[in-house]
Amino acid sequence: MPAPNPPAAAVREVGLRDGLQSLARTVPTATKREWLRAAHAAGLREIEVGSFVPPKLMPQLADTAELVAFAKTLPGLNVTVLVPNLKGAERAFESGADALLLPLSASHAHSLANLRKAPDDVLREAEAIVARRDELGARCHVEVGISTAFGCTLQGRVEPAEVLRLVRAALDLGADEVGLADTVGYADPAAVASLFGRAFEVAGERLTWAHFHDTRGLGLANVYAAWQAGMRRFDASLAGIGGCPHAPGASGNVATEDVAYLFASMGVVTGLDVPALLALRRQLGQWLDGEPLHGHVWRAGLPKTLRAEAA
Ligand code: ZN
């Protein structure tokens, strides 16, 4: 069982990866640097800056190595990248990223569409990544993210037993941490409470993060359910941008500024400056002019009753 709630939570910004990969446009590297600088200034201490996928597949993220190098100059920032395979992981080690995230779809159909590999083949890739990391002596945390953990637009139902099997297998082969992701916005708070509770029994403190999309409006409710289940680290993207190219209809991570507000309103410390996040969101609206932005808090602003020390 997880320990009783300490009043602190961490938010990892994933807009530069999960958000930008779903947009057709390419944001200039200089703009991304400005975005990173402002996100860091607003208190974010963990940012997924990009993905080491082949640039011809995702030209939007071709500058990932450059962004890792820049992000490493921001004090105290934990720099994360996504990798689809060993080749991507080798680029991550070379870049000096603090952590890499390998997505592992619990849905067989999504796994084939996204990585062209069955889940068990992705596990073998994870094993090779850990071995290569150790061989190189690279100081890079290896995280496995179980995606489509709550269902899949291609396959429909995903069995919780399969999710738990993959969690156990990923940890057995040496992954440092695992997380659960609702890639397509199928989760609900009851399912979140149940699956995170069961995953804690398997993974203990190595189950460290939750990733929710707000596709059907349950994103924040799911964050709260995971918090209640003992999770302390949450992925989010500014203005709720994001989606998955192989999950039709999937759109929008939970919005960073909304998650920050949720925790601030409950008196939970995140270290985030909500007004600064809202200012950055406005800036993002200019950088991504014409793209759909999401979230709630920006419409009405912060309430007067919000605890000053929390905001
Ligand atoms: Zn996502």
Residues whose N, C-alpha, C, O or C-beta is under 5 A from the ligand:
A	BS01	ZN	D18 T183 G243
